[in-house]
Amino acid sequence: MGRGPRAILALGLLFLRLAQANFAPHFFDNGVGSTNGNMALFSLPEDTPVGSHVYTLNGTDPEGNPVSYHISFDPSARSVFSVDPNFGTITLVEELDREREDEIEATISISDGLNLVAEKVTILVTDANDEAPRFIQEPYVVQVPEDILAGSSIAKVHAVDRDTGSGGSVTYFLQNPHSTKFAMDRHSGVLRLQPGATLDYEKARTHFVTVVAKDGGGRLRGADVVFSATATVTVNVEDVQDMAPVFVGTPYYGYVYEDTLPGSEVLTVVAMDGDQGKPNRILYSLMNGSDGAFEINETSGAIYVMQSPAQLRRDVYELHVQVTEVSSAGTPAAQAMVPVTIRIVDLNNHPPTFYGESGPQNRFELSMYEHPPQGEILRGLKITVNDSDQGANAKFNLRLVGPGGIFRVVPQTVLNEAQVTIIVENSAAIDFEKFKVLTFKVGDAMHKPEWGRRWGGGSQHFLIHSSSGMIYTQPWASLDAEATARYNFYVKAEDMEGKYSLAEVFVTLLDVNDHYPQFGKRVQEKTMVLGTPVKIEATDQDAEEPNNLVDYSITHAEPANVFDIDAHTGEIRLKNSIRSLDALHNITPNGDRTWSLEVQAKDRGSPSFSTTALLRIDIVDTEMQSRSPMAAFLMQTKDNPMKAVGVLAGIMAIIVAITVLISTASFWRNKKSNKVLPVRRVLRKRPSPAPRTVRIKWLKFGRTKAADKFVLREDRPNENCNNNSLGSTPPPTAPAPPPPPSMGPAHWTVPTVSGSLAPRQPPRSPKPKAVGSPVQSALVSELRQKFEKKNVHNKAYF
């Protein structure tokens, strides 16, 4: 083997030994709970503040060479941590959210410059109590029969908390446990009727129960916190058949007069099912005492006399009327019975008198809600009627004169004195939007005055029957409580003798819940500055509370744990756990700044109406708002472009107004200081001789031959170097005598006459002068004298 190959082989062996001698670096494995090493089984709470130093990578190189550290993440994942390459200090750079990401995968590496060692690690994100319970399957509305047994289950609510441990456990309780008939199972969320409690449809038809869901509490940013949420359970009580029929307007008295015709109605008895939620049909029947003289209509309860009064054998008849409920199956159910007394009397020709609580009264008023239950008694009216006649003449019949079929008066026949009762006959006709005030006449049916025309505000909407006094609405009238809730006018009643009386009628329309809450726009855009709420508003056009009171709720949001809404004010704000845009962006994979919510506005009427609107919220932080005032203004007016237009228009109007004021002031100042005087002329010296020749010719044209040789010298300019003569030139003086004639060619220097001749006088406002003014006359006279003197001198020269 030659020397060259041996050298090459030795060099290769040397490099091989060197390569085998350089070992790769490695991490220290310090086990669970250690904060330095290779991050084996490392965990981190989700409420760790951003910027915290959470771990230190630690390793060594066998040869003692310096090492550097690195950390990397999958391209599709967030870079949650950063590392100092020299010291291995790991810092949290993104907010953590265990409910969104409970594990973080990363690759850590250590290098000595020649060798790189990488390890894949998994960091566990532990829970903090940063989530509030949230009710699901809202709203909670249940129908419960009034005969439900105490202790029975009524409804079940369910709320979830995305936290783990005690922070994720949920217990339930009632907000007002001492003022309700209900009880709540704190673990299952089952709502029950309390032991010993009962429901009664006739007393309360709806109950609202507020349930609170509370988590078990936990640590959040170093403090113990507990979160809760509320939901309302609406319990609607259903009526059941547990009440017997009830007669209205007892006792019943009827009268048959001597001129009553067979088949005439004597009186009507009225009964209603005690169960108003689902009332049964009512049937009437006569049990005994009629002797064939009377019959009753089985459906209306009207009692008729079937014989002529002359054929009746008794003066008083005691009848017994039975009322029977008919169930939905068509079978007889509960029954009740009432006595009816009918007297046979002579005619009555004296009107009855009505009394209130304080004495005689001819007008009674009452306010009520629209659509009351069928058969309801107007208990607010305390009316007593009395007839001063004696015996049979004290009998009279009552009739309710007004819109037909809405109310009924009982009793319809009165002897001497009776308590008058008004009951509801047609609930649907009592409509607040159609009638805000209903007016009826209660009187003796035997006395029928003639009704005259009406007067007063709003009377154009109503008609009155000339004989019955019944008041109707015009066919074209559309009454709306939201527009006009009260009408009043006068009616006149006149009898055959010409006697009359006026009465004032008040018609009050009672409101019903017939309007939906309305948002200004079905799709709204709002800009939310981080830390401040935005507000939505809906209006309900109903006239009265609670029909026009509106509650707000968020019906849909994805994700659902970003916003809270105030149910009464409509203010929407971020949840307390979201305090930065970074935290907000972590909830959404694409990091949106704009969020869409479906918001519901629901009124408190019965039945309740609701409407929804789509709300888009653009979220910015305070730093972005403070970077540019103009950007902040435009961002604030993004929801209302007309506001920005109005502000800009206002600024432009102010600028225009200031410009006009300045221009006006300048104009009047210049006008005052720069007046143009009527007699002031500015004549400038003309250097060219041509104009002078013209002037000389003009002078020669108007003068005698003796004056043709007269030469005027040019005046010296004034000290101010201008030709303004008025008020500044000295009094005119005689011109200097002409020089002797030269022997050469005659080249005369002819001066230009400029300016006006006038005595010096203090500056004053000039006045226009006529052609023949004294100044001009004096000037002509003085020039004539001077010309004559010059003529004398010229003769001497010749």
BELQUIDA-V25657 format. One record per backbone hydrogen bond with DSSP energy under -0.5 kcal/mol. NH is the residue of the N-H (numbers start at 1). CO is the residue of the C=O. Records with the same first field share a line. If there is no record, write none. Layout:
# BELQUIDA-V25657
NH = CO / CO
This chain:
# BELQUIDA-V25657
6 = 2
7 = 3
8 = 4
9 = 5
10 = 6
11 = 7
12 = 8
13 = 9
14 = 10
15 = 11
16 = 12
17 = 13
18 = 14
19 = 15
20 = 16
21 = 17
22 = 18 / 19
23 = 21
26 = 60
28 = 58
30 = 28
34 = 31
37 = 56
38 = 28
42 = 39
44 = 124
46 = 126
48 = 45
51 = 92
52 = 49
54 = 52 / 90
55 = 90
56 = 35
57 = 88
58 = 37
60 = 26
64 = 61
68 = 111
69 = 85
70 = 109
72 = 107
77 = 74
80 = 78
82 = 91
84 = 89
85 = 83
88 = 84
90 = 55
91 = 82
92 = 52
93 = 80
94 = 80
96 = 46
100 = 97
101 = 97
104 = 123
106 = 121
107 = 72
108 = 106 / 119
109 = 70
110 = 117
111 = 68
112 = 115
117 = 110
119 = 108
121 = 106 / 119
123 = 104
124 = 42 / 122
125 = 102
126 = 44 / 124
129 = 219
130 = 128
134 = 160
136 = 158
140 = 232
141 = 139
142 = 234
144 = 142 / 236
146 = 238
148 = 145
151 = 193
152 = 149
154 = 191
155 = 191
157 = 189
160 = 134
167 = 164
168 = 165
169 = 165 / 166
171 = 214
172 = 186
173 = 212
175 = 210
177 = 174
179 = 176
180 = 177
183 = 192
185 = 190
186 = 184
189 = 185
191 = 155
192 = 183
193 = 152
194 = 181
197 = 194
199 = 146
203 = 200
204 = 200
207 = 235
209 = 207 / 233
210 = 208
211 = 209 / 231
212 = 173
213 = 229
214 = 171
215 = 227
216 = 166 / 169
218 = 225
220 = 223
223 = 220
225 = 218 / 223
229 = 213
231 = 211
233 = 209
234 = 140 / 232
235 = 207 / 233
236 = 142 / 234
237 = 205 / 235
238 = 144
242 = 240
246 = 272
248 = 270
252 = 339
253 = 251 / 413
254 = 341
256 = 343
257 = 255
258 = 345
260 = 257
263 = 305
264 = 261
266 = 303
267 = 303
269 = 301
270 = 248
272 = 246
276 = 274
281 = 326
283 = 324
284 = 298
285 = 322
287 = 285 / 320
288 = 320
293 = 290
295 = 304
297 = 302
298 = 296
301 = 297
303 = 267
304 = 295
305 = 264
306 = 293 / 304
307 = 293
309 = 260
311 = 308
312 = 308 / 309
317 = 342
319 = 317 / 340
320 = 288
321 = 338
322 = 285
323 = 336
324 = 283
325 = 334
326 = 281
327 = 325 / 331
330 = 327
333 = 325
336 = 323
338 = 321
340 = 319
341 = 252
342 = 317 / 340
343 = 254
344 = 315
345 = 256 / 343
353 = 386
355 = 384
356 = 359
359 = 356
361 = 354
370 = 511
371 = 430
375 = 424
376 = 373
378 = 422
379 = 377
381 = 378
382 = 380
383 = 381 / 420
384 = 355
385 = 418
386 = 353
387 = 416
393 = 390
394 = 391
395 = 392
396 = 414
398 = 412
399 = 443
401 = 399 / 441
402 = 400
406 = 403
408 = 423
410 = 421
414 = 396
416 = 394 / 414
417 = 415
418 = 385
420 = 383 / 418
421 = 410
423 = 408
424 = 376
425 = 406
426 = 406
430 = 426 / 427
431 = 429
432 = 430
434 = 431
435 = 431
436 = 509
437 = 507
441 = 401
442 = 440
443 = 399 / 441
445 = 397
447 = 444
448 = 446
449 = 447
450 = 494
451 = 466
452 = 492
455 = 490
459 = 456
461 = 458
462 = 459
463 = 472
465 = 470
469 = 465
472 = 463
474 = 461
477 = 474
483 = 480
484 = 480
487 = 507
488 = 457
489 = 505
490 = 455
491 = 503
493 = 501
494 = 450
495 = 499
498 = 495
501 = 493
503 = 491
505 = 489
507 = 487
508 = 506
509 = 485 / 507
510 = 435 / 508
514 = 512
518 = 539
520 = 537
524 = 614
526 = 616
528 = 526 / 618
529 = 527
530 = 620
532 = 529
534 = 572
536 = 570
539 = 518
548 = 544
549 = 546
551 = 602
552 = 567
553 = 600
555 = 553 / 598
556 = 598
558 = 596
564 = 573
566 = 571
567 = 565
570 = 566
572 = 534
573 = 564
575 = 562
578 = 575
579 = 577
584 = 580
585 = 581
586 = 582
587 = 583 / 584
588 = 584 / 585
591 = 588
595 = 617
597 = 615
598 = 556
599 = 597 / 613
600 = 553
601 = 611
602 = 551
603 = 609
604 = 546 / 549
611 = 601
613 = 599
614 = 522
615 = 597 / 613
616 = 524 / 614
617 = 595 / 615
618 = 526 / 616
619 = 593 / 617
620 = 528
625 = 621
626 = 622
627 = 623
628 = 624
632 = 628
633 = 629
634 = 630
635 = 631
636 = 632
637 = 633
638 = 635
643 = 640
644 = 640
645 = 641
646 = 642
647 = 643
648 = 644
649 = 645
650 = 646
651 = 647
652 = 648
653 = 649
654 = 650
655 = 651
656 = 652
657 = 653
658 = 654
659 = 655
660 = 656
661 = 657
662 = 658
663 = 659
664 = 660
665 = 661
666 = 662
667 = 663
668 = 664
669 = 665
670 = 666
671 = 667
672 = 668
673 = 669
674 = 670
677 = 675
680 = 677
683 = 681
684 = 682
687 = 685
692 = 688
693 = 689
694 = 690
695 = 691
696 = 692
697 = 693
698 = 694
699 = 695
700 = 696
701 = 697
702 = 698
703 = 700
707 = 704
708 = 704 / 705
709 = 706
710 = 707
718 = 722
721 = 718
725 = 681 / 723
728 = 725
729 = 725
747 = 745
748 = 746
750 = 748
751 = 712 / 749
753 = 751
754 = 752
758 = 756
773 = 770
777 = 773
778 = 774
779 = 775
780 = 776
781 = 777
782 = 778
783 = 779
784 = 780
785 = 781
786 = 782
787 = 783
788 = 784
789 = 785
790 = 786
791 = 787
792 = 788
793 = 789
794 = 790
795 = 791
796 = 792
797 = 793
798 = 794
